[in-house]
Amino acid sequence: MDLNSSHDLNERIDSFLRKRRENGSFRQLRTSESSDETLDLSNNDYLCLAKHPLVCQAACRAIEEDGCSSSASPLLTGYRPSHAALVETICAWFGTSRNQVMLWNTGYSANQSIFTILPQKNDLVLADRMIHQSMIAGILSSGARLIRYPHLDMQRLESLLVRYSGQRTVYVATESVFGMDGDYPDLGKISRLREKFRFFWILDEAHALGWYGQKGTGLAEEQGVLDAVDLFLGTMGKALGSSGAFTIFKNPQLKDYMVNVAGHFIYSTFLPPSAALAAKQAIELLAGWKRERKEWQDQSNCMRTKLNHLGHSCGTGDSPVIPIFFNSLDDLAIAKEKLENSRMRVSAIRHPTVPVHSPRIRISMRSDLNGEDLAGKIHEGLE
Ligand SMILES: Cc1ncc(COP(=O)(O)O)c(C=O)c1O
């Protein structure tokens, strides 16, 4: 063993961790226990489906019939009837065909694979500055050029398209609802830009699935532009109350391509059957909810309005993700502690997950909560 290099490594790691501790961005694992007395506003179970009796029963049935694991990667024997059944349900939900839909173990691995594999060395990816780290990680390892446009800035996106279109293959990547900001771009505008500039549009609907659209398939459905999306990503560990992810490819050949080359898919034990059947059951439930979606959006809107009115800073909107911004890390830490003392579990989000100047408490709105009451409770907790 080369003692010198091991010594360097220790020093490097030590210095990194010390800096993180000093600037308040040190990350630590904590066990989160479920408690009936604490209101959990920190997870992404927006529609309360993770503990829905029918969803739990579907998972239990899958375990009884098929065991706790798929026990193999999907191209060997891990792709089971429960996975095929979930794909059929997604096809019926979105009105697509089975050769366009692909399941993944996580949204992270789906994004990382897609962005590593599709863009190539001389291509260009135009991405919203705030996209999820899984997409950034993929783009950076693809070798393609990445230009990040300011958050939600459609004018800037258009000027980049004017400048670069026609010279190389261009991809545009965005989330619909942004996971840390709760806002979203004008998808209609992106669709019109796509018509004009012919780029490849990748849309991550992780935080919009279930919450928007007549059928609950997300914001692209709600804004009438689903047909323009080249690659759609939905995750199953958030509103669907399960785990894993799916992608829908406008061009079915891209699915065949990913199945042939995506290492995260080919060389990893596949999603457990219980996760597939839980997600299938969740989709069947939420696809039937129509009026409710508008009510949840109204509650979210109402919560922001009231919080802003009470002197907090949380922007406007109707998505399930509600940030409350603070001026300093000290204020953030105090707010988190106060809310926890008032029996509300929340996440404190700091740099590098969000820009250094905008630390925030991230609140997940849930379908079982009243926006006005919740805003009052949070305000009292923060007093
Ligand atoms: C926008 C977005 N995409 C992808 C992911 C990753 O999904 P998963 O949790 O299934 O890995 C997340 C996770 O938080 C996310 O917020």
PDBQT file of the ligand as one rigid body, heavy atoms in Angstrom, charges set to zero:
ROOT
HETATM    1  C1  LIG A 401     -36.794  16.077  -9.712  1.00  0.00    +0.000 C 
HETATM    2  C2  LIG A 401     -36.310  14.761  -9.225  1.00  0.00    +0.000 A 
HETATM    3  N1  LIG A 401     -35.950  13.826 -10.112  1.00  0.00    +0.000 NA
HETATM    4  C3  LIG A 401     -35.496  12.629  -9.721  1.00  0.00    +0.000 A 
HETATM    5  C4  LIG A 401     -35.383  12.311  -8.385  1.00  0.00    +0.000 A 
HETATM    6  C5  LIG A 401     -34.863  10.972  -7.980  1.00  0.00    +0.000 C 
HETATM    7  O1  LIG A 401     -35.925  10.096  -7.775  1.00  0.00    +0.000 OA
HETATM    8  P1  LIG A 401     -35.758   8.840  -6.805  1.00  0.00    +0.000 P 
HETATM    9  O2  LIG A 401     -36.035   9.315  -5.451  1.00  0.00    +0.000 OA
HETATM   10  O3  LIG A 401     -36.763   7.866  -7.340  1.00  0.00    +0.000 OA
HETATM   11  O4  LIG A 401     -34.365   8.349  -6.985  1.00  0.00    +0.000 OA
HETATM   12  C6  LIG A 401     -35.766  13.239  -7.424  1.00  0.00    +0.000 A 
HETATM   13  C7  LIG A 401     -35.660  12.893  -5.988  1.00  0.00    +0.000 C 
HETATM   14  O5  LIG A 401     -35.859  13.626  -5.108  1.00  0.00    +0.000 OA
HETATM   15  C8  LIG A 401     -36.236  14.500  -7.855  1.00  0.00    +0.000 A 
HETATM   16  O6  LIG A 401     -36.591  15.434  -6.963  1.00  0.00    +0.000 OA
ENDROOT
TORSDOF 0
